[in-house]
Amino acid sequence: MASLPRILCLAVFAVLLPTQLAAAAPNTIRDCAECPELVVVPRGRFMMGSDDGEAGRSEGPIHEVKIRAFALASTEVTVAEFRKFVAATGYQVPAGCRVQADKIVKGERVGWDDRRDAGWQTPGFVTPLSEELPVVCVSHADARAYAAWLSRIAGKTYRLPSEAEWEYAARAGSRGIYSWGNNADLGCGYANAYDRSARRQLDFGWGYADCEDGYAELAPVARFKPNAFGLYDMIGNVWEWTADCYQETYDTTPRNGSAVAGGADCAKWTVRGGGWMTRPSRNRLTFRGRDSVDARYSYFGFRVARDLV
């Protein structure tokens, strides 16, 4: 028989274990009043990519990448945050955005319209625009302009995350297809994706998560559970621009976490994370979108990063 002290020790351990195993609160930074909250993402190594990409959309080869610690916004940039930038600088986002069609005959599937009267303040949603929603209808160039403004007012270098940094941060140590595991139908507590409620309102004609996340279109940021790093909405809500000029494969991409640089001659830039209208297979951690620098869609947004040194 175990001695009484040992029994007490085991009991104390049983009480303490859940606390010890609970995720630590993220280390956060806010550089200025107008700056978004940043989460410190720890350094590490991970296996980037997948062998399960679609035809013509490689996600490989799988390779090891070393990531140095950096800071990443805890949420996607919101309408309110982007509005402060526009008010302070007079920046003008060019008119026009791709939005879901508003003239749908009953029984037809939803299509997309490129509308000149749509934009980041009029993104064409059924639900009213809220200041807590992620800003959409912003291009890669618009996102870089916002980051440059933050750099000026904060005295720190803000930027878009590299594709490798994005995948590492979104994965947050998970080995699953998604940050919560391998089943898209279990993701409604973690992500605003194309689910049953979205499909009832807007049938795009592709697969959906068989669960209810409570939002048919965009969701305000940070309404779902964060991942293990304390980052919200890395999967779903809006696709996020990265700093990488899109490469068809990872054969020659950096292994140190840096971005594939691109200038005016870059034809397409990488977007990650899927969105509120994305089929489950494209919400996977490793899926890679690729779009032109001036693409403005009602499902594209961004979050910012910065170096810690």
C-alpha angles and dihedrals in degrees: 000000000000116000119251094249090054092049090051090048092053091047092052090048091051090053094046099042098081090050092048092050096046115109113263117245109266120256104243136193133196113185099187142356092266094042122101121243111268128206119213107237110205123234119259149126128263142169107254126204138014141245091227101082123138121259107284092011107087120194094182174187093004107235141166118258127190114218124197118211114277139159124254130185111261090225141020114275108275132221089251093052093047091047090058089054093050092047093048097046107024088234113171121210108211114251121261138064139184108247136167114278114262096200106073123161111222110271095021123115120246118262134187132258128199100220126188091204093057125089145134091302094041106034096161100247125153090227118066119264114260129196090232094059119100111262113252137181088058123131131219088261091052091051092051091049090054091049091049090053091052089050091055097048097039100041089229129104109256120187144149116283119255117250090251093049090049094052093044092050094044092049093049091187096315119138094197132101087255129026089257097047138277104307117087090196090066094055103084092097090054108036145027099234137151098293138156094286092049092048092051090057100033118021106194092175100247138097123296141192109267095228140075121255094173098244128092093188132005120351126210110260121270096020092124134058115286122235123252092280092054095254121141130217097001086146119048132351096082136359109250126224116231132198094250127108100224118260120191092230138008093244094114103018121121119276094203098072096258124133129257098251119231135180136181090313094060107115098194138015126210122253124190145192106040124243149241091289100039126119113244095252090060094047090066118122093246101044114118126207122193126200141160122270093252098045111132115185135164088240099050124092136133148219128218134237136191138192119253095220 
